[in-house]
Amino acid sequence: MKTWEDVYSEARKKCKICRCCPVCNGLACRGETPGPGGKGSGESFVRNAKMLKEIFITMDTITGNEEISTNADFFGHPVSLPVYAAPISGIKQNYGADLDDLTYTEELVAGCLEAGTLAFTGDGMHDEMFTGPTGIVKKHNGYGIPTVKPWEKEAMQWRLQMAQEANALAIASDIDASGLTNLRKSVTPVGFKTVEDLKEITSNCSLPFILKGIMSVKGALKALEAGADGIIVSNHGGRVLDDSLAGIEVLEEIVKAVDGRMKIFVDGAIRTGNDVFKALALGADGVLIGRPVSHAVIGGGREGIRIYMEKIALELKEAMAMSGCKTIKDITRDKITVKF
């Protein structure tokens, strides 16, 4: 395989549920959960994509010829670009691909590392859905971020301990998964967490702790109070709440409220290097990408994810070149115009 088009063509052949649309924007798969779609009307997923198109990059080509660098860091660990694979499980269930989650994770983590970046790994209702992926992170010298669902106390504790023993670079918890009905009724049920609950978790965690699923200033300040080292502004790909705002819509006000006191990432229908540029200009420290990353692994394994990340990096460099930016730090608010 040599191009993203080759990888995506293979993904279309292998996915029996996901349509692998030319543009992954949630329109064709509205309400398809299980499946790749958004909850209910699917509008939250659709809105994620729609709002990104309401941000425009400002062209500035009177500049020097310095080499452009997309290098960044993840809690002190150098990465080739601030783009990370989002945590996803249930590949067979949601995409219809003949690929088990453990094989998927192995290819995902390895491919991200080959591309110079990192993967967040998934979790699920059965213990092996966490132990397997976390074991893969450990195998790769801890270069990954295990993600823990908001389980009841004991189930979270042993998972967090395992992630720390794997020497992971950080630990995440997608607390918005508390809204997933199938997990609330699972053998190990998820539940909502108070600030005090989260304080207990962060106080016993030796690694950077990231909360995924923050969608308001109030939520961000609660995360800060709870001791989180970072947050991911995310509506869970539109899969937990219908009629939600898009993460990109609330990102800037959250960045202003947090004022540099913790790392801020964002996800939600980010599909191109231009989309990455827009998120960084609004103050994000990095972005996570979900569905296309899954397509990349399904279509081409570790090579597929490497090709996809290289595509995103090239598009980001092109956006930077045309806006007068030489480094990631040059991507500032004045480089975009927001129409919402």
C-alpha positions as CSV (number, residue, x, y, z in Angstrom):
1,M,0.0,0.0,0.0
2,K,1.3,3.4,-0.9
3,T,-1.5,5.9,-0.5
4,W,-4.4,6.7,1.8
5,E,-6.8,6.0,-1.1
6,D,-5.4,2.4,-1.2
7,V,-5.9,2.0,2.5
8,Y,-9.5,3.4,2.5
9,S,-10.4,1.2,-0.5
10,E,-9.4,-1.9,1.5
11,A,-11.4,-0.6,4.5
12,R,-14.5,-0.4,2.4
13,K,-14.1,-4.0,1.4
14,K,-13.6,-5.2,4.9
15,C,-16.3,-3.1,6.8
16,K,-19.7,-4.8,6.7
17,I,-21.5,-2.2,8.8
18,C,-19.7,1.1,8.4
19,R,-20.1,2.4,4.9
20,C,-16.7,4.1,4.8
21,C,-18.3,7.2,3.2
22,P,-16.1,9.5,1.1
23,V,-16.6,12.1,3.9
24,C,-17.0,10.7,7.4
25,N,-19.5,13.2,8.7
26,G,-22.3,11.2,10.4
27,L,-25.0,11.8,7.7
28,A,-25.4,8.3,6.4
29,C,-25.2,6.5,9.7
30,R,-27.5,8.7,11.8
31,G,-28.7,6.7,14.9
32,E,-26.7,3.6,14.0
33,T,-25.4,2.5,17.4
34,P,-24.2,-0.2,17.6
35,G,-22.5,0.9,14.4
36,P,-20.5,4.0,13.7
37,G,-23.2,6.6,13.9
38,G,-24.3,9.2,16.4
39,K,-27.0,8.7,19.0
40,G,-30.7,9.2,18.2
41,S,-31.0,11.6,15.3
42,G,-27.2,11.5,14.9
43,E,-27.2,15.3,15.0
44,S,-24.3,15.6,17.6
45,F,-21.9,13.7,15.3
46,V,-23.1,15.7,12.2
47,R,-22.7,18.9,14.1
48,N,-19.1,18.0,15.0
49,A,-18.3,18.0,11.3
50,K,-20.5,20.9,10.4
51,M,-19.0,23.4,12.9
52,L,-15.4,22.7,11.8
53,K,-16.4,24.0,8.3
54,E,-17.5,27.3,10.0
55,I,-13.8,28.0,10.8
56,F,-11.6,29.5,8.1
57,I,-7.8,29.7,7.9
58,T,-6.2,33.1,7.2
59,M,-3.8,33.0,4.3
60,D,-0.4,34.8,4.8
61,T,2.3,34.0,2.3
62,I,4.6,36.9,2.8
63,T,7.1,35.0,5.0
64,G,10.4,33.3,5.1
65,N,11.5,29.9,3.7
66,E,12.3,28.3,7.1
67,E,11.5,24.5,7.3
68,I,8.1,23.8,8.8
69,S,8.0,21.6,11.9
70,T,4.9,19.9,13.3
71,N,6.9,18.5,16.3
72,A,5.1,18.8,19.7
73,D,5.2,17.1,23.0
74,F,2.8,15.0,25.1
75,F,3.5,15.6,28.8
76,G,7.2,15.9,28.0
77,H,7.3,13.0,25.5
78,P,8.2,14.3,22.0
79,V,5.8,13.5,19.1
80,S,6.0,14.2,15.4
81,L,2.7,15.9,15.4
82,P,0.0,16.7,18.1
83,V,-2.5,14.2,16.7
84,Y,-3.4,11.0,18.6
85,A,-5.5,8.0,18.0
86,A,-8.7,8.0,20.0
87,P,-9.7,5.0,22.2
88,I,-12.0,2.7,20.3
89,S,-13.2,-0.8,21.1
90,G,-15.9,-3.0,19.5
91,I,-14.4,-3.1,16.0
92,K,-16.5,-6.1,14.9
93,Q,-19.6,-4.7,16.6
94,N,-19.4,-1.2,15.2
95,Y,-17.6,-1.6,11.9
96,G,-18.4,-5.2,10.9
97,A,-14.7,-5.9,10.3
98,D,-13.3,-9.4,10.9
99,L,-10.8,-8.0,13.3
100,D,-10.6,-8.6,17.1
101,D,-9.9,-5.7,19.4
102,L,-6.5,-7.1,20.5
103,T,-5.2,-7.4,17.0
104,Y,-6.6,-4.0,16.2
105,T,-4.8,-2.4,19.3
106,E,-1.5,-4.0,18.4
107,E,-1.6,-2.6,14.9
108,L,-2.8,0.7,16.1
109,V,-0.2,1.3,18.8
110,A,2.6,0.1,16.5
111,G,1.5,2.1,13.6
112,C,1.2,5.3,15.7
113,L,4.7,4.8,17.0
114,E,6.0,4.3,13.5
115,A,4.4,7.6,12.6
116,G,6.0,9.3,15.6
117,T,2.8,9.7,17.6
118,L,0.7,7.9,20.2
119,A,-2.5,5.9,20.6
120,F,-5.1,6.0,23.4
121,T,-6.2,2.4,23.9
122,G,-9.7,1.2,24.7
123,D,-11.6,-0.5,27.5
124,G,-14.9,-2.5,27.7
125,M,-17.3,-4.5,29.9
126,H,-15.1,-7.6,30.0
127,D,-11.7,-7.4,31.9
128,E,-9.7,-8.6,28.9
129,M,-10.9,-5.6,26.9
130,F,-8.7,-3.6,29.2
131,T,-5.9,-6.0,30.1
132,G,-5.2,-6.9,26.5
133,P,-4.7,-3.4,25.2
134,T,-2.8,-2.3,28.3
135,G,-0.5,-5.3,27.9
136,I,0.2,-4.1,24.4
137,V,1.1,-0.6,25.7
138,K,3.5,-2.2,28.2
139,K,5.1,-4.3,25.4
140,H,5.8,-1.0,23.6
141,N,7.6,0.4,26.6
142,G,4.6,2.3,27.9
143,Y,4.2,4.4,24.8
144,G,0.5,4.7,24.8
145,I,-2.4,5.9,26.9
146,P,-4.7,3.3,28.4
147,T,-8.3,4.6,28.8
148,V,-10.5,3.5,31.7
149,K,-14.3,3.6,31.7
150,P,-15.9,5.2,34.7
151,W,-16.5,1.8,36.4
152,E,-17.4,1.3,40.0
153,K,-14.5,1.9,42.4
154,E,-12.7,-1.5,42.6
155,A,-12.9,-2.0,38.8
156,M,-11.3,1.3,38.2
157,Q,-8.6,0.9,40.8
158,W,-7.1,-2.3,39.5
159,R,-7.2,-0.9,35.9
160,L,-5.4,2.2,37.0
161,Q,-2.8,0.2,38.9
162,M,-2.2,-2.0,35.8
163,A,-1.7,1.1,33.6
164,Q,0.8,2.5,36.1
165,E,2.7,-0.8,36.2
166,A,2.8,-0.7,32.4
167,N,4.7,2.6,32.7
168,A,2.2,4.2,30.4
169,L,2.9,7.9,29.5
170,A,-0.5,8.8,30.9
171,I,-3.9,7.4,31.9
172,A,-7.3,8.6,30.6
173,S,-10.8,8.1,31.7
174,D,-13.7,8.7,29.2
175,I,-16.1,9.7,31.9
176,D,-18.8,10.5,29.3
177,A,-19.1,6.7,28.8
178,S,-21.3,6.9,31.9
179,G,-24.0,7.7,29.4
180,L,-23.7,4.5,27.4
181,T,-26.8,2.5,28.2
182,N,-25.2,-0.9,27.4
183,L,-22.4,-0.2,29.8
184,R,-24.7,1.0,32.6
185,K,-26.4,-2.4,32.4
186,S,-23.2,-4.5,31.9
187,V,-21.6,-7.1,34.2
188,T,-19.4,-4.3,35.5
189,P,-21.6,-1.2,35.3
190,V,-20.3,2.3,34.7
191,G,-21.5,5.2,36.8
192,F,-21.1,9.0,37.2
193,K,-18.3,10.4,39.3
194,T,-18.3,13.4,41.6
195,V,-15.4,15.8,42.1
196,E,-14.5,14.0,45.3
197,D,-14.6,10.6,43.6
198,L,-12.2,11.9,41.0
199,K,-9.9,13.5,43.6
200,E,-9.5,10.1,45.2
201,I,-8.5,8.6,41.9
202,T,-6.0,11.4,40.9
203,S,-4.4,11.5,44.4
204,N,-3.5,7.8,43.9
205,C,-2.2,8.1,40.4
206,S,1.5,8.7,39.7
207,L,1.0,9.4,36.0
208,P,-0.7,12.3,34.2
209,F,-4.4,11.8,34.4
210,I,-6.7,12.9,31.6
211,L,-10.5,13.2,31.7
212,K,-12.3,12.7,28.4
213,G,-15.8,14.0,27.8
214,I,-15.6,17.7,29.0
215,M,-18.0,19.9,27.2
216,S,-18.3,23.1,29.3
217,V,-16.3,25.6,31.3
218,K,-18.1,24.3,34.4
219,G,-17.0,20.8,33.6
220,A,-13.4,21.9,32.9
221,L,-13.2,23.7,36.2
222,K,-14.5,20.6,38.0
223,A,-11.8,18.5,36.3
224,L,-9.2,21.0,37.4
225,E,-10.5,20.9,41.0
226,A,-10.4,17.1,40.9
227,G,-6.7,17.2,40.1
228,A,-6.8,16.2,36.4
229,D,-3.6,17.0,34.4
230,G,-5.5,17.3,31.2
231,I,-8.9,17.1,29.6
232,I,-10.3,16.1,26.2
233,V,-13.1,18.3,25.0
234,S,-15.4,15.7,23.5
235,N,-19.0,14.7,23.1
236,H,-17.9,11.0,22.6
237,G,-18.3,11.3,18.8
238,G,-21.9,12.2,19.3
239,R,-22.6,8.8,20.7
240,V,-23.8,9.6,24.2
241,L,-26.1,12.6,23.9
242,D,-28.3,13.7,21.0
243,D,-28.5,17.5,20.3
244,S,-25.1,18.2,21.9
245,L,-22.9,21.1,20.9
246,A,-19.7,20.2,19.0
247,G,-16.5,20.1,20.9
248,I,-14.9,22.7,18.6
249,E,-17.7,25.1,19.5
250,V,-16.9,25.1,23.3
251,L,-13.1,24.7,23.0
252,E,-12.1,28.3,23.0
253,E,-14.1,29.3,26.1
254,I,-12.7,26.3,28.0
255,V,-9.2,27.2,27.0
256,K,-9.7,30.7,28.3
257,A,-11.1,29.5,31.6
258,V,-8.4,26.9,32.2
259,D,-5.7,29.5,31.4
260,G,-2.8,27.1,31.0
261,R,-3.4,25.1,34.2
262,M,-3.8,21.8,32.4
263,K,-3.4,20.3,29.0
264,I,-6.5,20.6,26.7
265,F,-7.2,18.2,23.8
266,V,-10.2,18.0,21.5
267,D,-11.9,15.5,19.3
268,G,-15.0,15.2,17.1
269,A,-15.0,14.8,13.3
270,I,-11.5,16.0,12.9
271,R,-10.6,14.6,9.5
272,T,-7.8,16.7,7.9
273,G,-4.7,18.6,8.7
274,N,-6.8,21.8,8.2
275,D,-9.1,20.6,11.0
276,V,-6.1,20.0,13.2
277,F,-4.8,23.5,12.5
278,K,-8.2,25.0,13.4
279,A,-8.3,23.2,16.8
280,L,-4.7,24.3,17.6
281,A,-5.5,27.9,16.7
282,L,-8.4,27.8,19.2
283,G,-6.0,26.8,21.9
284,A,-5.9,23.0,21.9
285,D,-2.6,21.3,22.8
286,G,-3.5,18.4,20.5
287,V,-6.4,16.5,18.9
288,L,-7.7,12.9,18.9
289,I,-9.1,11.2,15.8
290,G,-11.4,8.2,16.0
291,R,-13.4,6.7,13.1
292,P,-10.8,7.4,10.3
293,V,-8.1,5.9,12.5
294,S,-10.2,2.7,12.8
295,H,-10.6,2.7,9.0
296,A,-6.9,3.0,8.6
297,V,-6.2,0.0,10.8
298,I,-9.0,-2.1,9.2
299,G,-7.7,-1.2,5.7
300,G,-4.0,-1.5,6.3
301,G,-3.0,-2.4,9.8
302,R,0.0,-0.6,11.2
303,E,1.0,0.5,7.7
304,G,-2.4,2.0,7.2
305,I,-2.3,4.1,10.4
306,R,1.2,5.3,9.5
307,I,0.0,6.3,6.1
308,Y,-3.0,8.1,7.5
309,M,-0.9,10.0,10.1
310,E,1.6,11.0,7.4
311,K,-1.3,12.3,5.3
312,I,-2.6,14.4,8.2
313,A,0.9,15.7,8.9
314,L,1.4,16.8,5.3
315,E,-2.0,18.6,5.2
316,L,-1.1,20.3,8.5
317,K,2.2,21.4,7.1
318,E,0.5,22.8,4.0
319,A,-2.0,24.8,6.1
320,M,0.9,26.1,8.2
321,A,2.9,27.1,5.1
322,M,-0.1,29.0,3.6
323,S,-0.7,30.8,6.9
324,G,2.9,31.8,7.7
325,C,3.4,29.3,10.5
326,K,6.7,27.6,10.9
327,T,6.1,25.7,14.2
328,I,3.1,24.5,16.1
329,K,3.4,27.4,18.6
330,D,3.0,29.8,15.6
331,I,-0.6,28.5,15.1
332,T,-2.4,31.2,17.1
333,R,-5.9,32.6,17.3
334,D,-5.3,35.3,14.7
335,K,-4.7,32.6,12.0
336,I,-8.4,31.7,11.8
337,T,-11.8,33.3,11.5
338,V,-14.7,31.7,13.3
339,K,-18.2,32.1,11.9
340,F,-20.2,30.7,14.8
